[in-house]
Amino acid sequence: MSAQNVLFDAPGPRARRRHAILTVVGFVLAAGGVALVLWKFAAQGQLEPSMWTSLFTADVWTAYLIPGLINTLKASAISIVLAIAFGLVFGLGRLSQVRAVRWVCGVVVEFFRSVPVLLMMYFSYRYYSNNGVFTNELNPLAAVVTGLTLYNGSVIAELVRSGVFGLPKGQAEAGLSIGLTEGQTLRSIQLPQALTAMLPALVGQLVVILKDSALGTAVLYPELLQAAKDIGTAYSNTIAAYVFVAVIFILLNYGLTVLAGRVERRLNRRGRGPRKGGQTTGVVGAGTVEAPIDDIGRKGLYTGDANNR
Amino acid sequence: MLDLFDKYAIFGAFWMTIKLTIFSAIGALVIGTVLAVMRVSPIAVLRRLGTFYVNTVRNTPLTLILVFCSLGVLYILQVNLADPKSPTSIVDNNIRWAIVGLSVYHAAFVCEALRSGVNTVPVGQAEAARSIGLTFTQSLREVILPQAFRGSIAPLGSVLIALTKNTTVASVIGVAEASLLMSEIIENETASLGVFLIFAMGFVILTLPVGMLFTTLSRRLAVKR
C-alpha cells in the first residue's frame, strides 16, 4: 500500500474527513446494491430455502453439475492442446524466411482473430452435421473445439511471434555468429526463450478458453451453462442454478488467473519473464484483452492495491 | 450466392450488430471509467468494490451474463426495460438487456484498459507534479490523466474490437443480429463455406478499420518518452 502514496500526499485533516465521508458513501452504495438484489429476489420468491438447498442434493450433482463440468473441462482441454499446436505452426510460419509462407500465415491468423468464435461454432456445427463428419453425439463437441482452437490458436500464434520479437537482438545475433542458420537460431535459441516468456499469457488464454466454452450452449453442447439451464427447468430454480454455476466459473477462472500471476513472478525472479518493450505495440487486433494489458507499462505509475498485481 | 442478399436482410442484421456495439460501447465506457476512478481512488472501500467487480465480471462467461439477464432478470425477476404493453416489447426487452449485459461485461475490461493507461505514466511525473505544489486534483487533471488517456488508446481499441465480436453472443438470447441470421440461413439453405465467408468478412470489415484507426491514433498520440 505504500506505493499508493506516489499519487496522493499524506492526507491532512480535511482530506481525512473527506475520505471518511466517501468511505461511508461507498459502504452505503455496496449495501444498497446488495439490498436491492435481495429485495428483488424476495419479491419473486427466489430466496425460498428450497430453491437453494435443492442444489446440494446428490441428484443435481450426478445428473447435471458434474457431467456439465466434465464436458466444459473436456472441451477446454482439447482446445488448448490443439490451439497450442495451431499457434506454434502459424506463429513460426509468420517468422518464416519465405515471404509466401509468412503472408499466408499472416492472413490466416488475422482472419481467425477477427471472426467471432460463435460464428465459427454455428457454421462448423451445421457443416459437420450436414456432412456427417463426426457422429451425431460428437458434433457439438467438435464444433466447440473447432471454434475455440481456430480463435485461440491465432492468438497464441501472435504470442509466439511477439515473444520472439521481444527477445534482445543479441540472442539471434549470437546464434548466427556461431554459424547456426536462421532456422536453427529460431528453433534452438529464440523459440525456447520465447515459450518460457509467454507461459503466463498462455495460462491467461486458458481462462479465455474456459469462458468461451460456455458458448457451446448455443450449439447444444451439454456443458456447465447448459447444465444450469437444465437444473433450472427441472427444479424451477433458474436464478439459484445460474448464480451457483457462475460461482463455479469464477472460482475456476480466478484460480487460473492467480496461477498465471505466480508463473509470471517466478519467471521474473529467474530473469526469464516477458521482456519490457518487446511486446507488439498498437491495438491488439481482435485479440483478447487480458493478456496484452497486463504487459503494458509494468514499471509505470503504480496505483491499485498490491493484491491485484 | 448473391440472391441471399435479396432473400435475407443481411445488411439489416449487421446494422443490429453495429447498434449493439455502439450502445454497449457507450455503456461500457461510462461504467468502466467510474470503475477505473474507484480503483485508483484513495478510499479503500471504493477500491475494493472496483476490484471485486472487475474480478467477478472478468471471470464470468459473457454467455452466462446474457442468459441470466434474459431468463433470470427479465422473465423471473420481471424487470422490464420496455413497455410490457407495446407489441414489440419482447424484442425490445431482449435487445436492451443484451446491451446492458454487454456493457456490464466489457466495463471490466475498459476499467483495466484505463488503469493500464495510468500505469504507463512514469512515477517521476506524479512526483514532479507534487513537488511543484500541485494538489491531487490538479496533478491528476494537468499531468496524470492527459498522459494516461493517451496511453490507454490501444487497449481501449482492443476492447472495442472484442465488443464488436462479442455482440454475436446476443444471438443466444434471440437478438436478431448477424450471427443469428447466419445460423438461420445455413439451417434453411446450405452450410456452404460461402455463407460463412460472407458473414466472416462482414466482421472483418467492421473490426479492421477500427483496429487500424486505434493503432494510428495510439501511435500519433503516444507520449514520446
Interface residues (C-beta under 8 A of the other chain):
Chain A: Q4 V6 L7 F8 D9 P11 H19 L22 T23 G26 F27 L29 A30 K40 F41 A43 Q44 Q46 F111 S114 V115 P116 V117 L118 L119 Y122 F123 R126 Y127 N130 N131 V207 K211 D212 S213 A214 L215 T217 A218 L225 A228 K229 G232 T238 I239 Y242 V245 A246 F249 I250 L252 N253 Y254 T257 T281 G282 V283 V284 G285 A286 G287 T288 V289 E290 P292 I293 D294 I296 G297 R298 G300 L301 Y302 T303 G304 D305 N307 N308
Chain B: R39 V40 S41 P42 I43 A44 V45 L46 R47 R48 L49 T51 N55 T56 R58 N59 T60 P61 L62 T63 L64 V67 F68 L71 G72 I76 L77 Q78 V79 F109 E112 A113 R115 S116 V118 N119 T120 V121 P122 V123 Q125 A126 E127 R130 F136 S139 L140 I144 G151 A154 P155 G157 S158 V159 I161 A162 K165 N166 T168 V169 S171 V172 A178 S179 M182 S183 I186 E187 T190 A191 V195 F196 F199 A200 F203 V204 T207 L208 V210 G211 F214 T215 S218 R219
